[in-house]
Amino acid sequence: MPAVEVWLLGGPADGRFTHIEVDDDGSLPQAIVLAQSGTYLGAREHPSPPVQHRYLRRAGEVDPPTFQYDGPLPQDQ
């Protein structure tokens, strides 16, 4: 699948560019979900489970496409 570079605002990925796959007609999704593992100090048997964060595409922006942080998804989704 082709991908385009998009800009992320807010949340754990603030100020970063990332590649997002486009659909068959070249359109970007309206929302993306990124998983981020928790960080911790000290010894643990297992790392913290990843938390999924949603970013919504901002209307009217063309170059680069921009997604605004919408918050973490509930753990059961």
C-alpha positions in Angstrom: 0.0 0.0 0.0 1.3 3.5 -0.7 1.8 5.8 2.2 2.1 9.6 2.8 3.9 11.5 5.5 1.6 13.2 8.0 2.1 15.5 10.9 0.8 14.6 14.4 -0.2 17.3 16.9 -0.6 16.7 20.7 -0.5 13.5 22.7 2.5 11.2 22.9 3.5 11.7 19.3 3.3 15.5 19.3 5.4 17.2 16.7 6.3 14.0 14.8 6.0 13.0 11.2 4.8 9.4 10.5 3.8 7.4 7.4 0.1 6.6 7.1 -1.2 4.1 4.5 -3.8 5.5 2.1 -6.7 3.5 0.7 -7.0 2.3 -3.0 -8.1 5.8 -4.2 -5.3 7.6 -2.4 -7.4 8.9 0.5 -6.2 9.2 4.0 -8.3 7.8 6.9 -10.3 10.2 9.0 -8.7 8.7 12.2 -5.6 6.7 13.1 -4.8 4.7 16.2 -1.2 4.5 17.4 -0.1 2.1 20.1 2.5 3.3 22.6 4.1 1.2 25.2 4.4 2.6 28.7 7.8 3.5 30.1 8.9 2.6 33.5 11.9 2.7 35.8 13.1 -0.3 37.8 13.0 -4.0 37.2 9.8 -5.7 36.2 9.0 -9.1 34.8 6.9 -7.6 32.0 6.7 -4.2 30.3 3.5 -2.1 30.7 0.8 -3.0 28.2 0.6 -0.7 25.2 -2.0 2.1 25.2 -3.8 3.0 22.0 -4.1 6.7 21.2 -6.4 8.2 18.6 -5.6 11.1 16.2 -8.3 12.7 14.1 -7.6 14.3 10.7 -8.0 18.1 10.7 -10.2 19.5 8.0 -8.9 21.8 5.4 -5.2 21.1 5.8 -3.4 19.8 2.7 0.4 20.0 3.0 1.3 18.2 5.1 -1.9 16.4 6.2 -2.3 16.9 10.0 -3.9 14.7 12.6 -4.9 16.2 16.0 -4.7 14.1 19.2 -8.1 12.9 20.4 -7.0 11.0 23.5 -6.4 7.5 24.6 -8.8 4.7 23.7 -10.4 2.8 26.6 -8.4 -0.3 27.3 -11.2 -2.7 26.3 -11.3 -1.5 22.6 
